[in-house]
Amino acid sequence: MHFDLITGTILVVGLVIAGLLYVGLHTDLVGDVSEREKEEK
């Protein structure tokens, strides 16, 4: 039971980190595109 708890925690933490990285990269890309569009206008 103790090992299951540790494994579950690692999986959750890994998913959270992966999600934050994905959202962060996606936001950066969208931000760059928005800034470029403003500069062109």
C-alpha positions as CSV (number, residue, x, y, z in Angstrom):
1,M,0.0,0.0,0.0
2,H,2.9,2.3,0.8
3,F,4.5,1.7,-2.5
4,D,1.3,2.3,-4.3
5,L,1.0,5.7,-2.6
6,I,4.5,6.7,-3.7
7,T,4.0,5.5,-7.3
8,G,0.7,7.4,-7.5
9,T,2.3,10.6,-6.2
10,I,5.1,10.3,-8.7
11,L,2.7,9.8,-11.5
12,V,0.5,12.8,-10.5
13,V,3.5,15.1,-10.0
14,G,4.9,14.0,-13.4
15,L,1.6,14.7,-15.1
16,V,1.3,18.1,-13.4
17,I,4.8,19.1,-14.5
18,A,4.2,17.9,-18.0
19,G,1.0,19.8,-18.2
20,L,2.6,23.0,-16.9
21,L,5.4,22.7,-19.4
22,Y,3.0,22.1,-22.3
23,V,0.7,25.0,-21.3
24,G,3.8,27.2,-20.8
25,L,5.3,26.4,-24.2
26,H,1.9,26.8,-25.9
27,T,1.3,30.1,-24.2
28,D,4.7,31.4,-25.3
29,L,4.0,30.4,-28.9
30,V,0.6,32.1,-28.9
31,G,2.1,35.2,-27.2
32,D,4.9,35.5,-29.9
33,V,2.3,35.2,-32.6
34,S,0.1,37.9,-31.0
35,E,3.0,40.3,-30.6
36,R,4.1,39.8,-34.2
37,E,0.5,40.5,-35.5
38,K,0.4,43.7,-33.4
39,E,3.8,44.8,-34.8
40,E,2.7,44.2,-38.4
41,K,-0.5,46.3,-37.8
